[in-house]
Amino acid sequence: MINYGPVTYETSSSEEVFLGRDFNNQRNFSEKVASEIDKEVRSIIDNAYRYAERLLKENLDKLHKVAGVLLEKEKIDSKEFDAIFEGKE
């Protein structure tokens, strides 16, 4: 298994099977198509990662407030979360 950021690639020695079929040995598309798929998947993952990172940075103060309450209470419901996130608690 090889990790590149948020993406993990299985090596050919992987014994994990998806839905009872080993897709590593039954590929029905070309290397060019596989490369295009890889590029698109990488783009989607990178964009989602940057978006999540931006959201966390923009709301860092709210994240810390929620974390503080969770350290005290261990558990909150959605109403409590919303109140904390909106600055009402």
N, CA, C and O atoms as a printed pandas DataFrame, in Angstrom:
     atom_number atom_name residue_name chain_id  residue_number  x_coord  y_coord  z_coord
0              1         N          MET        A               1    0.850   -1.164    0.000
1              2        CA          MET        A               1    0.000    0.000    0.000
2              3         C          MET        A               1    0.897    1.229    0.000
3              4         O          MET        A               1    1.854    1.303    0.771
4              5         N          ILE        A               2    0.591    2.195   -0.863
5              6        CA          ILE        A               2    1.371    3.420   -0.973
6              7         C          ILE        A               2    0.444    4.597   -0.704
7              8         O          ILE        A               2   -0.643    4.676   -1.276
8              9         N          ASN        A               3    0.870    5.520    0.170
9             10        CA          ASN        A               3    0.070    6.697    0.487
10            11         C          ASN        A               3    0.677    7.932   -0.146
11            12         O          ASN        A               3    1.871    8.189    0.011
12            13         N          TYR        A               4   -0.124    8.693   -0.853
13            14        CA          TYR        A               4    0.250    9.986   -1.407
14            15         C          TYR        A               4   -0.791   10.991   -0.947
15            16         O          TYR        A               4   -1.843   11.131   -1.572
16            17         N          GLY        A               5   -0.503   11.699    0.153
17            18        CA          GLY        A               5   -1.478   12.628    0.699
18            19         C          GLY        A               5   -2.724   11.874    1.109
19            20         O          GLY        A               5   -2.629   10.831    1.755
20            21         N          PRO        A               6   -3.898   12.383    0.745
21            22        CA          PRO        A               6   -5.135   11.719    1.150
22            23         C          PRO        A               6   -5.530   10.533    0.265
23            24         O          PRO        A               6   -6.639   10.014    0.396
24            25         N          VAL        A               7   -4.637   10.098   -0.634
25            26        CA          VAL        A               7   -4.937    8.993   -1.544
26            27         C          VAL        A               7   -4.047    7.801   -1.213
27            28         O          VAL        A               7   -2.849    7.963   -0.978
28            29         N          THR        A               8   -4.631    6.603   -1.195
29            30        CA          THR        A               8   -3.877    5.378   -0.967
30            31         C          THR        A               8   -4.001    4.497   -2.195
31            32         O          THR        A               8   -5.099    4.271   -2.704
32            33         N          TYR        A               9   -2.874    4.006   -2.663
33            34        CA          TYR        A               9   -2.853    3.103   -3.804
34            35         C          TYR        A               9   -2.470    1.719   -3.323
35            36         O          TYR        A               9   -1.500    1.566   -2.580
36            37         N          GLU        A              10   -3.208    0.724   -3.732
37            38        CA          GLU        A              10   -2.919   -0.654   -3.372
38            39         C          GLU        A              10   -1.865   -1.192   -4.326
39            40         O          GLU        A              10   -1.888   -0.888   -5.518
40            41         N          THR        A              11   -0.958   -1.977   -3.813
41            42        CA          THR        A              11    0.029   -2.635   -4.666
42            43         C          THR        A              11   -0.583   -3.895   -5.238
43            44         O          THR        A              11   -1.651   -4.324   -4.801
44            45         N          SER        A              12    0.078   -4.487   -6.206
45            46        CA          SER        A              12   -0.474   -5.684   -6.845
46            47         C          SER        A              12   -0.541   -6.867   -5.894
47            48         O          SER        A              12   -1.259   -7.832   -6.156
48            49         N          SER        A              13    0.199   -6.804   -4.793
49            50        CA          SER        A              13    0.168   -7.915   -3.842
50            51         C          SER        A              13   -1.012   -7.823   -2.872
51            52         O          SER        A              13   -1.169   -8.674   -1.997
52            53         N          SER        A              14   -1.827   -6.802   -3.030
53            54        CA          SER        A              14   -2.978   -6.622   -2.152
54            55         C          SER        A              14   -3.950   -7.781   -2.312
55            56         O          SER        A              14   -4.229   -8.221   -3.427
56            57         N          GLU        A              15   -4.456   -8.264   -1.199
57            58        CA          GLU        A              15   -5.397   -9.370   -1.246
58            59         C          GLU        A              15   -6.825   -8.914   -1.021
59            60         O          GLU        A              15   -7.736   -9.738   -0.934
60            61         N          GLU        A              16   -7.030   -7.607   -0.925
61            62        CA          GLU        A              16   -8.360   -7.082   -0.686
62            63         C          GLU        A              16   -9.196   -7.201   -1.966
63            64         O          GLU        A              16   -8.738   -6.834   -3.047
64            65         N          VAL        A              17  -10.398   -7.707   -1.839
65            66        CA          VAL        A              17  -11.274   -7.897   -2.988
66            67         C          VAL        A              17  -12.544   -7.098   -2.767
67            68         O          VAL        A              17  -13.116   -7.110   -1.677
68            69         N          PHE        A              18  -12.977   -6.410   -3.797
69            70        CA          PHE        A              18  -14.182   -5.592   -3.733
70            71         C          PHE        A              18  -15.334   -6.343   -4.386
71            72         O          PHE        A              18  -15.249   -6.714   -5.556
72            73         N          LEU        A              19  -16.403   -6.567   -3.642
73            74        CA          LEU        A              19  -17.595   -7.254   -4.139
74            75         C          LEU        A              19  -17.272   -8.608   -4.789
75            76         O          LEU        A              19  -17.901   -9.012   -5.766
76            77         N          GLY        A              20  -16.277   -9.293   -4.220
77            78        CA          GLY        A              20  -15.972  -10.626   -4.691
78            79         C          GLY        A              20  -15.176  -10.694   -5.975
79            80         O          GLY        A              20  -14.951  -11.784   -6.501
80            81         N          ARG        A              21  -14.745   -9.556   -6.494
81            82        CA          ARG        A              21  -13.978   -9.559   -7.740
82            83         C          ARG        A              21  -12.666   -8.837   -7.527
83            84         O          ARG        A              21  -12.617   -7.827   -6.826
84            85         N          ASP        A              22  -11.628   -9.333   -8.111
85            86        CA          ASP        A              22  -10.321   -8.699   -8.036
86            87         C          ASP        A              22  -10.145   -7.835   -9.284
87            88         O          ASP        A              22   -9.785   -8.341  -10.347
88            89         N          PHE        A              23  -10.394   -6.551   -9.156
89            90        CA          PHE        A              23  -10.342   -5.656  -10.300
90            91         C          PHE        A              23   -8.917   -5.380  -10.771
91            92         O          PHE        A              23   -8.719   -4.905  -11.889
92            93         N          ASN        A              24   -7.921   -5.671   -9.932
93            94        CA          ASN        A              24   -6.540   -5.460  -10.354
94            95         C          ASN        A              24   -6.167   -6.366  -11.521
95            96         O          ASN        A              24   -5.296   -6.013  -12.316
96            97         N          ASN        A              25   -6.791   -7.494  -11.637
97            98        CA          ASN        A              25   -6.448   -8.441  -12.688
98            99         C          ASN        A              25   -7.467   -8.467  -13.824
99           100         O          ASN        A              25   -7.265   -9.200  -14.792
100          101         N          GLN        A              26   -8.528   -7.714  -13.747
101          102        CA          GLN        A              26   -9.573   -7.771  -14.754
102          103         C          GLN        A              26   -9.886   -6.397  -15.324
103          104         O          GLN        A              26  -11.052   -6.057  -15.525
104          105         N          ARG        A              27   -8.874   -5.625  -15.580
105          106        CA          ARG        A              27   -9.084   -4.274  -16.089
106          107         C          ARG        A              27   -9.506   -4.334  -17.544
107          108         O          ARG        A              27   -8.886   -5.036  -18.343
108          109         N          ASN        A              28  -10.546   -3.612  -17.891
109          110        CA          ASN        A              28  -11.024   -3.625  -19.266
110          111         C          ASN        A              28  -10.929   -2.236  -19.900
111          112         O          ASN        A              28  -11.785   -1.851  -20.697
112          113         N          PHE        A              29   -9.871   -1.480  -19.536
113          114        CA          PHE        A              29   -9.645   -0.168  -20.129
114          115         C          PHE        A              29   -8.144    0.059  -20.268
115          116         O          PHE        A              29   -7.334   -0.596  -19.612
116          117         N          SER        A              30   -7.801    0.989  -21.124
117          118        CA          SER        A              30   -6.395    1.202  -21.462
118          119         C          SER        A              30   -5.645    1.980  -20.381
119          120         O          SER        A              30   -6.245    2.534  -19.460
120          121         N          GLU        A              31   -4.326    2.007  -20.517
121          122        CA          GLU        A              31   -3.484    2.784  -19.609
122          123         C          GLU        A              31   -3.816    4.263  -19.727
123          124         O          GLU        A              31   -3.769    4.983  -18.730
124          125         N          LYS        A              32   -4.152    4.734  -20.928
125          126        CA          LYS        A              32   -4.502    6.140  -21.135
126          127         C          LYS        A              32   -5.768    6.483  -20.355
127          128         O          LYS        A              32   -5.827    7.516  -19.688
128          129         N          VAL        A              33   -6.771    5.628  -20.437
129          130        CA          VAL        A              33   -8.014    5.849  -19.692
130          131         C          VAL        A              33   -7.734    5.783  -18.192
131          132         O          VAL        A              33   -8.263    6.593  -17.430
132          133         N          ALA        A              34   -6.918    4.839  -17.765
133          134        CA          ALA        A              34   -6.568    4.729  -16.346
134          135         C          ALA        A              34   -5.871    6.003  -15.883
135          136         O          ALA        A              34   -6.129    6.489  -14.782
136          137         N          SER        A              35   -4.993    6.540  -16.718
137          138        CA          SER        A              35   -4.288    7.772  -16.382
138          139         C          SER        A              35   -5.257    8.951  -16.257
139          140         O          SER        A              35   -5.137    9.766  -15.342
140          141         N          GLU        A              36   -6.216    9.035  -17.180
141          142        CA          GLU        A              36   -7.221   10.108  -17.122
142          143         C          GLU        A              36   -8.093    9.984  -15.872
143          144         O          GLU        A              36   -8.421   10.986  -15.235
144          145         N          ILE        A              37   -8.461    8.769  -15.532
145          146        CA          ILE        A              37   -9.240    8.528  -14.312
146          147         C          ILE        A              37   -8.431    8.977  -13.098
147          148         O          ILE        A              37   -8.950    9.665  -12.219
148          149         N          ASP        A              38   -7.164    8.585  -13.055
149          150        CA          ASP        A              38   -6.292    8.964  -11.943
150          151         C          ASP        A              38   -6.185   10.478  -11.810
151          152         O          ASP        A              38   -6.253   11.010  -10.701
152          153         N          LYS        A              39   -6.020   11.174  -12.929
153          154        CA          LYS        A              39   -5.915   12.642  -12.902
154          155         C          LYS        A              39   -7.197   13.264  -12.365
155          156         O          LYS        A              39   -7.146   14.187  -11.551
156          157         N          GLU        A              40   -8.338   12.770  -12.810
157          158        CA          GLU        A              40   -9.623   13.326  -12.367
158          159         C          GLU        A              40   -9.858   13.054  -10.887
159          160         O          GLU        A              40  -10.290   13.942  -10.152
160          161         N          VAL        A              41   -9.578   11.842  -10.454
161          162        CA          VAL        A              41   -9.737   11.501   -9.036
162          163         C          VAL        A              41   -8.827   12.382   -8.195
163          164         O          VAL        A              41   -9.256   12.920   -7.174
164          165         N          ARG        A              42   -7.572   12.536   -8.614
165          166        CA          ARG        A              42   -6.617   13.375   -7.888
166          167         C          ARG        A              42   -7.129   14.813   -7.808
167          168         O          ARG        A              42   -7.032   15.443   -6.754
168          169         N          SER        A              43   -7.666   15.335   -8.896
169          170        CA          SER        A              43   -8.197   16.701   -8.923
170          171         C          SER        A              43   -9.369   16.862   -7.955
171          172         O          SER        A              43   -9.433   17.844   -7.216
172          173         N          ILE        A              44  -10.283   15.915   -7.959
173          174        CA          ILE        A              44  -11.441   15.965   -7.061
174          175         C          ILE        A              44  -10.987   15.924   -5.611
175          176         O          ILE        A              44  -11.465   16.710   -4.793
176          177         N          ILE        A              45  -10.074   15.025   -5.282
177          178        CA          ILE        A              45   -9.596   14.896   -3.907
178          179         C          ILE        A              45   -8.847   16.148   -3.476
179          180         O          ILE        A              45   -9.057   16.643   -2.368
180          181         N          ASP        A              46   -7.972   16.668   -4.340
181          182        CA          ASP        A              46   -7.215   17.873   -3.997
182          183         C          ASP        A              46   -8.135   19.070   -3.775
183          184         O          ASP        A              46   -7.940   19.838   -2.834
184          185         N          ASN        A              47   -9.139   19.231   -4.639
185          186        CA          ASN        A              47  -10.083   20.344   -4.478
186          187         C          ASN        A              47  -10.889   20.211   -3.188
187          188         O          ASN        A              47  -11.092   21.197   -2.479
188          189         N          ALA        A              48  -11.344   19.009   -2.884
189          190        CA          ALA        A              48  -12.110   18.786   -1.655
190          191         C          ALA        A              48  -11.236   19.029   -0.428
191          192         O          ALA        A              48  -11.705   19.582    0.567
192          193         N          TYR        A              49   -9.978   18.621   -0.490
193          194        CA          TYR        A              49   -9.053   18.831    0.621
194          195         C          TYR        A              49   -8.827   20.325    0.861
195          196         O          TYR        A              49   -8.885   20.790    1.999
196          197         N          ARG        A              50   -8.571   21.070   -0.212
197          198        CA          ARG        A              50   -8.370   22.520   -0.074
198          199         C          ARG        A              50   -9.622   23.205    0.470
199          200         O          ARG        A              50   -9.520   24.112    1.296
200          201         N          TYR        A              51  -10.801   22.780    0.016
201          202        CA          TYR        A              51  -12.057   23.351    0.498
202          203         C          TYR        A              51  -12.240   23.081    1.989
203          204         O          TYR        A              51  -12.588   23.987    2.745
204          205         N          ALA        A              52  -12.010   21.847    2.410
205          206        CA          ALA        A              52  -12.145   21.484    3.826
206          207         C          ALA        A              52  -11.136   22.253    4.672
207          208         O          ALA        A              52  -11.466   22.739    5.754
208          209         N          GLU        A              53   -9.919   22.360    4.180
209          210        CA          GLU        A              53   -8.877   23.090    4.904
210          211         C          GLU        A              53   -9.263   24.566    5.058
211          212         O          GLU        A              53   -9.090   25.147    6.129
212          213         N          ARG        A              54   -9.784   25.164    3.992
213          214        CA          ARG        A              54  -10.209   26.568    4.041
214          215         C          ARG        A              54  -11.350   26.758    5.044
215          216         O          ARG        A              54  -11.341   27.710    5.824
216          217         N          LEU        A              55  -12.325   25.855    5.022
217          218        CA          LEU        A              55  -13.442   25.953    5.965
218          219         C          LEU        A              55  -12.968   25.866    7.408
219          220         O          LEU        A              55  -13.428   26.619    8.266
220          221         N          LEU        A              56  -12.054   24.952    7.670
221          222        CA          LEU        A              56  -11.536   24.809    9.031
222          223         C          LEU        A              56  -10.768   26.052    9.464
223          224         O          LEU        A              56  -10.911   26.500   10.601
224          225         N          LYS        A              57   -9.964   26.609    8.579
225          226        CA          LYS        A              57   -9.199   27.813    8.915
226          227         C          LYS        A              57  -10.120   29.013    9.140
227          228         O          LYS        A              57   -9.910   29.798   10.064
228          229         N          GLU        A              58  -11.142   29.151    8.290
229          230        CA          GLU        A              58  -12.074   30.275    8.416
230          231         C          GLU        A              58  -12.917   30.190    9.685
231          232         O          GLU        A              58  -13.391   31.214   10.178
232          233         N          ASN        A              59  -13.108   29.000   10.212
233          234        CA          ASN        A              59  -13.957   28.793   11.383
234          235         C          ASN        A              59  -13.178   28.243   12.572
235          236         O          ASN        A              59  -13.742   27.558   13.426
236          237         N          LEU        A              60  -11.903   28.537   12.625
237          238        CA          LEU        A              60  -11.049   27.992   13.670
238          239         C          LEU        A              60  -11.532   28.376   15.067
239          240         O          LEU        A              60  -11.496   27.556   15.984
240          241         N          ASP        A              61  -11.980   29.614   15.230
241          242        CA          ASP        A              61  -12.476   30.041   16.550
242          243         C          ASP        A              61  -13.694   29.226   16.970
243          244         O          ASP        A              61  -13.815   28.841   18.133
244          245         N          LYS        A              62  -14.590   28.966   16.032
245          246        CA          LYS        A              62  -15.782   28.164   16.326
246          247         C          LYS        A              62  -15.401   26.716   16.622
247          248         O          LYS        A              62  -15.980   26.076   17.499
248          249         N          LEU        A              63  -14.435   26.219   15.888
249          250        CA          LEU        A              63  -13.949   24.859   16.107
250          251         C          LEU        A              63  -13.408   24.710   17.528
251          252         O          LEU        A              63  -13.673   23.711   18.197
252          253         N          HIS        A              64  -12.650   25.708   17.982
253          254        CA          HIS        A              64  -12.100   25.663   19.336
254          255         C          HIS        A              64  -13.203   25.754   20.400
255          256         O          HIS        A              64  -13.111   25.111   21.446
256          257         N          LYS        A              65  -14.237   26.548   20.133
257          258        CA          LYS        A              65  -15.359   26.636   21.086
258          259         C          LYS        A              65  -16.076   25.297   21.204
259          260         O          LYS        A              65  -16.374   24.840   22.308
260          261         N          VAL        A              66  -16.348   24.677   20.077
261          262        CA          VAL        A              66  -17.017   23.371   20.079
262          263         C          VAL        A              66  -16.132   22.344   20.796
263          264         O          VAL        A              66  -16.623   21.547   21.595
264          265         N          ALA        A              67  -14.836   22.367   20.506
265          266        CA          ALA        A              67  -13.910   21.425   21.147
266          267         C          ALA        A              67  -13.886   21.630   22.659
267          268         O          ALA        A              67  -13.845   20.662   23.417
268          269         N          GLY        A              68  -13.913   22.896   23.102
269          270        CA          GLY        A              68  -13.918   23.181   24.532
270          271         C          GLY        A              68  -15.148   22.624   25.231
271          272         O          GLY        A              68  -15.053   22.038   26.309
272          273         N          VAL        A              69  -16.302   22.813   24.605
273          274        CA          VAL        A              69  -17.548   22.288   25.188
274          275         C          VAL        A              69  -17.507   20.756   25.201
275          276         O          VAL        A              69  -17.923   20.131   26.176
276          277         N          LEU        A              70  -17.010   20.162   24.129
277          278        CA          LEU        A              70  -16.926   18.698   24.074
278          279         C          LEU        A              70  -15.975   18.144   25.139
279          280         O          LEU        A              70  -16.204   17.056   25.667
280          281         N          LEU        A              71  -14.924   18.879   25.450
281          282        CA          LEU        A              71  -14.022   18.441   26.516
282          283         C          LEU        A              71  -14.726   18.440   27.869
283          284         O          LEU        A              71  -14.439   17.604   28.726
284          285         N          GLU        A              72  -15.649   19.384   28.055
285          286        CA          GLU        A              72  -16.397   19.457   29.310
286          287         C          GLU        A              72  -17.519   18.428   29.358
287          288         O          GLU        A              72  -17.675   17.709   30.344
288          289         N          LYS        A              73  -18.297   18.367   28.280
289          290        CA          LYS        A              73  -19.517   17.542   28.271
290          291         C          LYS        A              73  -19.331   16.163   27.631
291          292         O          LYS        A              73  -20.079   15.237   27.944
292          293         N          GLU        A              74  -18.368   16.017   26.761
293          294        CA          GLU        A              74  -18.104   14.809   25.975
294          295         C          GLU        A              74  -19.108   14.579   24.858
295          296         O          GLU        A              74  -18.777   13.941   23.859
296          297         N          LYS        A              75  -20.311   15.077   25.003
297          298        CA          LYS        A              75  -21.349   14.806   24.012
298          299         C          LYS        A              75  -22.278   16.011   23.916
299          300         O          LYS        A              75  -22.680   16.563   24.940
300          301         N          ILE        A              76  -22.625   16.424   22.695
301          302        CA          ILE        A              76  -23.611   17.493   22.491
302          303         C          ILE        A              76  -24.537   17.073   21.355
303          304         O          ILE        A              76  -24.165   16.274   20.495
304          305         N          ASP        A              77  -25.738   17.621   21.366
305          306        CA          ASP        A              77  -26.651   17.317   20.271
306          307         C          ASP        A              77  -26.539   18.405   19.201
307          308         O          ASP        A              77  -25.789   19.369   19.357
308          309         N          SER        A              78  -27.286   18.240   18.128
309          310        CA          SER        A              78  -27.176   19.170   17.001
310          311         C          SER        A              78  -27.614   20.587   17.387
311          312         O          SER        A              78  -27.055   21.559   16.878
312          313         N          LYS        A              79  -28.595   20.717   18.268
313          314        CA          LYS        A              79  -29.039   22.052   18.697
314          315         C          LYS        A              79  -27.932   22.757   19.467
315          316         O          LYS        A              79  -27.682   23.945   19.260
316          317         N          GLU        A              80  -27.272   22.026   20.354
317          318        CA          GLU        A              80  -26.157   22.609   21.105
318          319         C          GLU        A              80  -25.015   22.998   20.168
319          320         O          GLU        A              80  -24.416   24.063   20.310
320          321         N          PHE        A              81  -24.725   22.122   19.214
321          322        CA          PHE        A              81  -23.667   22.418   18.249
322          323         C          PHE        A              81  -23.988   23.693   17.480
323          324         O          PHE        A              81  -23.143   24.579   17.350
324          325         N          ASP        A              82  -25.216   23.778   16.972
325          326        CA          ASP        A              82  -25.617   24.959   16.208
326          327         C          ASP        A              82  -25.518   26.224   17.051
327          328         O          ASP        A              82  -25.056   27.255   16.562
328          329         N          ALA        A              83  -25.948   26.159   18.318
329          330        CA          ALA        A              83  -25.885   27.317   19.196
330          331         C          ALA        A              83  -24.443   27.752   19.419
331          332         O          ALA        A              83  -24.143   28.945   19.387
332          333         N          ILE        A              84  -23.563   26.808   19.641
333          334        CA          ILE        A              84  -22.150   27.123   19.847
334          335         C          ILE        A              84  -21.581   27.711   18.546
335          336         O          ILE        A              84  -20.881   28.723   18.575
336          337         N          PHE        A              85  -21.876   27.092   17.439
337          338        CA          PHE        A              85  -21.325   27.520   16.162
338          339         C          PHE        A              85  -21.821   28.905   15.775
339          340         O          PHE        A              85  -21.102   29.666   15.128
340          341         N          GLU        A              86  -23.051   29.234   16.169
341          342        CA          GLU        A              86  -23.616   30.554   15.863
342          343         C          GLU        A              86  -23.291   31.586   16.936
343          344         O          GLU        A              86  -23.693   32.745   16.824
344          345         N          GLY        A              87  -22.572   31.180   17.967
345          346        CA          GLY        A              87  -22.159   32.110   19.017
346          347         C          GLY        A              87  -23.248   32.443   20.017
347          348         O          GLY        A              87  -23.161   33.465   20.698
348          349         N          LYS        A              88  -24.272   31.608   20.125
349          350        CA          LYS        A              88  -25.384   31.861   21.032
350          351         C          LYS        A              88  -25.172   31.231   22.397
351          352         O          LYS        A              88  -25.936   31.500   23.323
352          353         N          GLU        A              89  -24.152   30.400   22.539
353          354        CA          GLU        A              89  -23.912   29.748   23.842
354          355         C          GLU        A              89  -22.587   30.172   24.406
355          356         O          GLU        A              89  -22.209   29.732   25.492
